[in-house]
Amino acid sequence: DRIREVAYQQISRARCRLLHRQVAKALETIHADELDDVTGELAAHYAQAGNSNKACQYYRQAADVALAQYAYGRAETMIQAALLHIQNDPLAQVHLLSRLDVVLFRSVQLERWARNLNEQQALVDALSPPDLHLDLMVRLSRCEYFRSANQGEQLVSTALAALHLAESLGDALSQAHAYLYLGEGHWLQAHAAESMDAYHRVQEFARLAGDLGLEAQSLEMRAQTAMFTGVPAAEIYDWLLRAYELAELTDDIIRKHSLLNKIGYWRVARGLGELDQAEQEYRQAAEWSRQRGNREHERNLWSNLGVVYTLKGDYRAAFDAFDAALETSSTSKIHYRYWVTRHYLGAGLMQMGQMQRAPIIILPRRRRNSAK
């Protein structure tokens, strides 16, 4: 390796570039049907060949491949490498930094995400003439940040600003997204009526834009909010079924298992004995979640299954389900679903008459001590 390195260093820069270009072209030919497997190598060779456009293209593709494989560290490395090749192109920089938003969102790096958004906004603000579409894109990304950070007040104000900009541009799809964030911002502040109104507007603009997936999401969010606002059960069920139909049309597996969870919850909440159907829907959704590695949804579904089994009087199955839910959330005890599941487990123990064990399950140690 050392001999090879010394020999490589003796080659002229022009010759080096030519060799890297030839290697890159050979890789493209050999792996024409499977370029995803060699995108990182292609990017590196084109970078050494001095072809910044090709290098950036393949670094971006390599980042997308890494994201699909949940390799967030590699995805960030590829994006940072691509940024080195577009330092004089602020438009391209903003688009690449928006891809980094996805990485930071999925890896829950909120502080870095906020800094990344500030960097994008600074680039957009410096553009002359201004690019309103790019400005709107960054504002919507900031909405996603505030939603993820559970900052409802900031989410509402940012969503309203994005909505006004989308209206001025006549952008129906962005208006739908802005209304979606507005609804979530109101929901985070327990403003259920305002949230319902916003989700209704999402559906209007999603239809106008022809986005079936967003329309399904709006119906799901309306149904979710309506469960706590006294809307008739039949109306909620109609929304959930319509959303499920749209999710099937778009082959949206994630949306489908989320909707099955809510349909099962709807059956249990009605109290009309549809527990077998709810169990079937929860189990199907849990299996889809497990296959896709969505631990949060899987945890919620096992927790809800435990409630179904408790209501059916099958306490062994209930406790097995609660154990599965707690196991998947063992590393995130600050997550509210962990304590919801503990509450469900405690309620099951109380139904069995085990009054001494229930408080131990439900309350954290410090609260049990303070209650004595």
For each residue, the residues with C-beta under 8 A, 3 or more apart:
1: 4 5
2: 5 6
3: 6 7
4: 1 7 8
5: 1 2 8 9
6: 2 3 9 10
7: 3 4 10 11
8: 4 5 11 16
9: 5 6
10: 6 7
11: 7 8 15 16 19
12: 15 16
13: 16 17
14: 17 18
15: 11 12 18 19
16: 8 11 12 13 19 20 48
17: 13 14 20 21 48 49 50
18: 14 15 21 22 49
19: 11 15 16 22 23
20: 16 17 23 24 45 46 48 49
21: 17 18 24 25 45 46 49 51
22: 18 19 25 26
23: 19 20 26 27 45
24: 20 21 27 28 42 45 46 49 51 54
25: 21 22 28 29
26: 22 23 29 30
27: 23 24 30 31 38 41 42 45
28: 24 25 31 32 35 42
29: 25 26 32
30: 26 27
31: 27 28 34 35 37 38
32: 28 29 35
33:
34: 31 37 38
35: 28 31 32 38 39 42 61
36: 39 61 65
37: 31 34
38: 27 31 34 35 41 42
39: 35 36 42 43 58 59 61 62 65
40: 43 44 58 59 62 78
41: 27 38 44 45
42: 24 27 28 35 38 39 45 46 54 58
43: 39 40 46 47 54 55 56 57 58 59 61 62 78 81 82
44: 40 41 47 48 55
45: 20 21 23 24 27 41 42 48 49
46: 20 21 24 42 43 49 51 54 55 58
47: 43 44 50 51 52 55 59 81 85
48: 16 17 20 44 45
49: 17 18 20 21 24 45 46 54
50: 17 47
51: 21 24 46 47 54 55
52: 47 55 56 85 86
53: 56 57 85
54: 24 42 43 46 49 51 57 58
55: 43 44 46 47 51 52 58 59 81 82 85
56: 43 52 53 59 60 82 85 86 92
57: 43 53 54 60 61
58: 39 40 42 43 46 54 55 61 62
59: 39 40 43 47 55 56 62 63 78 79 81 82 85
60: 56 57 63 64 78 79 82 96 99
61: 35 36 39 43 57 58 64 65
62: 39 40 43 58 59 65 66 74 78
63: 59 60 66 67 74 75 76 78 79 82 99 103
64: 60 61 67 68 75 99
65: 36 39 61 62 68 69
66: 62 63 69 71 72 74 75 78
67: 63 64 70 71 72 75 102 103 106
68: 64 65
69: 65 66
70: 67 106 293
71: 66 67 74 75
72: 66 67 75 76 103 106 107
73: 76 77
74: 62 63 66 71 77 78
75: 63 64 66 67 71 72 78 79 103
76: 63 72 73 79 80 100 103 104
77: 73 74 80 81
78: 40 43 59 60 62 63 66 74 75 81 82
79: 59 60 63 75 76 82 83 96 99 100 103
80: 76 77 83 84
81: 43 47 55 59 77 78 84 85
82: 43 55 56 59 60 63 78 79 85 86 96
83: 79 80 86 87 93 96 97
84: 80 81 87
85: 47 52 53 55 56 59 81 82
86: 52 56 82 83 89 92 93 96
87: 83 84 93
88:
89: 86 92 93
90: 93 94 123 126 127
91: 94 95 127 131 134
92: 56 86 89 95 96
93: 83 86 87 89 90 96 97 123
94: 90 91 97 98 120 123 124 134 137 138
95: 91 92 98 99
96: 60 79 82 83 86 92 93 99 100
97: 83 93 94 100 101 116 119 120 123
98: 94 95 101 102 120 137 138 141
99: 60 63 64 79 95 96 102 103
100: 76 79 96 97 103 104 116
101: 97 98 104 105 113 116 117 141 144 145
102: 67 98 99 105 106
103: 63 67 72 75 76 79 99 100 106 107
104: 76 100 101 107 109 110 112 113 116
105: 101 102 108 113 144 145 148
106: 67 70 72 102 103
107: 72 103 104
108: 105 148
109: 104 112 113
110: 104 113 114 145 148 149
111: 114 115
112: 104 109 115 116
113: 101 104 105 109 110 116 117 145 148
114: 110 111 117 118 145
115: 111 112 118 119
116: 97 100 101 104 112 113 119 120
117: 101 113 114 120 121 138 141 142 145
118: 114 115 121 122
119: 97 115 116 122 123
120: 94 97 98 116 117 123 124 138 141
121: 117 118 124 125 138 142
122: 118 119 125 126
123: 90 93 94 97 119 120 126 127
124: 94 120 121 127 130 131 134 135 138
125: 121 122
126: 90 122 123
127: 90 91 123 124 130 131 134
128:
129:
130: 124 127 135
131: 91 124 127 134 135
132: 135 136 165 168 169
133: 136 137 169 171
134: 91 94 124 127 131 137 138
135: 124 130 131 132 138 139 165
136: 132 133 139 140 162 165 166 169 171 174
137: 94 98 133 134 140 141
138: 94 98 117 120 121 124 134 135 141 142
139: 135 136 142 143 158 161 162 165
140: 136 137 143 144 162 174 177 178 181
141: 98 101 117 120 137 138 144 145
142: 117 121 138 139 145 146 158
143: 139 140 146 147 155 158 159 162 177 178 181 185
144: 101 105 140 141 147 148 181
145: 101 105 110 113 114 117 141 142 148 149
146: 142 143 149 151 152 154 155 158 181 185
147: 143 144 150 155 181 184 185 188
148: 105 108 110 113 144 145
149: 110 145 146
150: 147 188
151: 146 154 155 188
152: 146 155 156 184 185 186 187 188 189
153: 156 157 185 189
154: 146 151 157 158 185
155: 143 146 147 151 152 158 159 181 182 184 185 188
156: 152 153 159 160 182 185 186 189
157: 153 154 160 161
158: 139 142 143 146 154 155 161 162 181
159: 143 155 156 162 163 178 179 181 182 185
160: 156 157 163 164 178 182
161: 139 157 158 164 165
162: 136 139 140 143 158 159 165 166 174 177 178 181
163: 159 160 166 167 175 178 179 182
164: 160 161 167 168
165: 132 135 136 139 161 162 168 169 174
166: 136 162 163 169 171 174 175 177 178
167: 163 164 170 175
168: 132 164 165
169: 132 133 136 165 166 174
170: 167
171: 133 136 166 174 175
172: 175 176 205 208 209
173: 176 177 205 206 209 211 214
174: 136 140 162 165 166 169 171 177 178
175: 163 166 167 171 172 178 179 201 205
176: 172 173 179 180 201 202 204 205 206 208 209 211 214 218
177: 140 143 162 166 173 174 180 181 214
178: 140 143 159 160 162 163 166 174 175 181 182
179: 159 163 175 176 182 183 198 199 201 202 205
180: 176 177 183 184 198 199 202 214 217 218 221
181: 140 143 144 146 147 155 158 159 162 177 178 184 185
182: 155 156 159 160 163 178 179 185 186 198
183: 179 180 186 187 194 195 196 197 198 199 202 221 225
184: 147 152 155 180 181 187 188 195 221
185: 143 146 147 152 153 154 155 156 159 181 182 188 189
186: 152 156 182 183 189 191 192 194 195 198
187: 152 183 184 190 191 192 195 225
188: 147 150 151 152 155 184 185
189: 152 153 156 185 186
190: 187
191: 186 187 194 195
192: 186 187 195 196 225 228 229
193: 196 197 229
194: 183 186 191 197 198
195: 183 184 186 187 191 192 198 199 221 225
196: 183 192 193 199 200 222 225 226 229
197: 183 193 194 200 201
198: 179 180 182 183 186 194 195 201 202
199: 179 180 183 195 196 202 203 218 221 222 225
200: 196 197 203 204 218 222
201: 175 176 179 197 198 204 205
202: 176 179 180 183 198 199 205 206 214 215 217 218 221
203: 199 200 206 207 215 218 219 222
204: 176 200 201 207 208
205: 172 173 175 176 179 201 202 208 209
206: 173 176 202 203 209 211 212 214 215 217 218
207: 203 204 210 215
208: 172 176 204 205
209: 172 173 176 205 206 214
210: 207
211: 173 176 206 214 215
212: 206 215 216 246 249 250
213: 216 217 246 247 250 252 255
214: 173 176 177 180 202 206 209 211 217 218
215: 202 203 206 207 211 212 218 219 246
216: 212 213 219 220 242 243 244 246 247 250 252 255 259
217: 180 202 206 213 214 220 221 243 255
218: 176 180 199 200 202 203 206 214 215 221 222
219: 203 215 216 222 223 239 240 242 243 246
220: 216 217 223 224 239 240 243 255 258 259 262
221: 180 183 184 195 199 202 217 218 224 225
222: 196 199 200 203 218 219 225 226 239
223: 219 220 226 227 236 239 240 243 262 266
224: 220 221 227 262
225: 183 187 192 195 196 199 221 222 228 229
226: 196 222 223 229 231 235 236 239
227: 223 224 231 236 262 265 266 269
228: 192 225
229: 192 193 196 225 226
230:
231: 226 227 235 236
232: 235 236
233: 236 237 266 270
234: 237 238
235: 226 231 232 238 239
236: 223 226 227 231 232 233 239 240 266
237: 233 234 240 241 263 266
238: 234 235 241 242
239: 219 220 222 223 226 235 236 242 243
240: 219 220 223 236 237 243 244 259 262 263 266
241: 237 238 244 245 263
242: 216 219 238 239 245 246
243: 216 217 219 220 223 239 240 246 247 255 259
244: 216 240 241 247 248 256 259 260 263
245: 241 242 248 249
246: 212 213 215 216 219 242 243 249 250
247: 213 216 243 244 250 252 255 256 259
248: 244 245 251 256
249: 212 245 246
250: 212 213 216 246 247 255
251: 248
252: 213 216 247 255 256
253: 256 257 288 292
254: 257 258 292 294
255: 213 216 217 220 243 247 250 252 258 259
256: 244 247 248 252 253 259 260 285 288
257: 253 254 260 261 284 285 286 288 289 294 297 301
258: 220 254 255 261 262 285 297
259: 216 220 240 243 244 247 255 256 262 263
260: 244 256 257 263 264 281 282 284 285
261: 257 258 264 265 281 282 285 297 300 301 304
262: 220 223 224 227 240 258 259 265 266
263: 237 240 241 244 259 260 266 267 278 281
264: 260 261 267 268 277 278 279 281 282 285 304 308
265: 227 261 262 268 269 278 304
266: 223 227 233 236 237 240 262 263 269 270
267: 263 264 270 272 274 275 277 278 281
268: 264 265 271 274 275 278 304 307 308 311
269: 227 265 266
270: 233 266 267 274
271: 268
272: 267
273:
274: 267 268 270 277 278
275: 267 268 278 279 308 311 312
276: 279 280
277: 264 267 274 280 281
278: 263 264 265 267 268 274 275 281 282 308
279: 264 275 276 282 283 305 308 309 312
280: 276 277 283 284
281: 260 261 263 264 267 277 278 284 285
282: 260 261 264 278 279 285 286 301 304 305 308
283: 279 280 286 287 305
284: 257 260 280 281 287 288
285: 256 257 258 260 261 264 281 282 288 289 297 301
286: 257 282 283 289 290 298 301 302 305
287: 283 284 290 291
288: 253 256 257 284 285 291 292
289: 257 285 286 292 294 295 297 298 301
290: 286 287 293 294 298
291: 287 288
292: 253 254 288 289
293: 70 290
294: 254 257 289 290 297 298
295: 289 298 299 328 329
296: 299 300 335 337
297: 257 258 261 285 289 294 300 301
298: 286 289 290 294 295 301 302 328
299: 295 296 302 303 325 328 329 337 341
300: 261 296 297 303 304 325 337
301: 257 261 282 285 286 289 297 298 304 305
302: 286 298 299 305 306 321 322 324 325 328
303: 299 300 306 307 321 322 325 337 340 341 344
304: 261 264 265 268 282 300 301 307 308
305: 279 282 283 286 301 302 308 309 321
306: 302 303 309 310 318 319 321 322 325 341 344 345 348
307: 268 303 304 310 311 318 344
308: 264 268 275 278 279 282 304 305 311 312 318
309: 279 305 306 312 314 315 317 318 321
310: 306 307 313 314 315 318 344 347 348 351
311: 268 275 307 308
312: 275 279 308 309
313: 310
314: 309 310 317 318
315: 309 310 318 319 348 351 352
316: 319 320
317: 309 314 320 321
318: 306 307 308 309 310 314 315 321 322 348
319: 306 315 316 322 323 345 348
320: 316 317 323 324
321: 302 303 305 306 309 317 318 324 325
322: 302 303 306 318 319 325 326 341 344 345 348
323: 319 320 326 327
324: 302 320 321 327 328
325: 299 300 302 303 306 321 322 328 329 337 341
326: 322 323 329 330 338 341 342 345
327: 323 324 330
328: 295 298 299 302 324 325
329: 295 299 325 326 332 333 335 337 338 341
330: 326 327 333
331:
332: 329 335 338
333: 329 330 338
334: 338
335: 296 329 332 338
336: 339 340
337: 296 299 300 303 325 329 340 341
338: 326 329 332 333 334 335 341 342
339: 336 342 343
340: 303 336 337 343 344
341: 299 303 306 322 325 326 329 337 338 344 345
342: 326 338 339 345 346 361 362
343: 339 340 346 347 362
344: 303 306 307 310 322 340 341 347 348
345: 306 319 322 326 341 342 348 349 361 362
346: 342 343 349 350 358 359 361 362
347: 310 343 344 350 351 358
348: 306 310 315 318 319 322 344 345 351 352
349: 345 346 352 354 355 357 358 361
350: 346 347 353 354 355 358
351: 310 315 347 348
352: 315 348 349
353: 350
354: 349 350 357 358
355: 349 350 358
356: 359 360
357: 349 354 360 361
358: 346 347 349 350 354 355 361 362
359: 346 356 362 363 368 371
360: 356 357 363 368
361: 342 345 346 349 357 358
362: 342 343 345 346 358 359
363: 359 360 367 368 371
364: 367 368
365: 368 369
366: 369 370
367: 363 364 370 371
368: 359 360 363 364 365 371 372
369: 365 366 372
370: 366 367
371: 359 363 367 368
372: 368 369
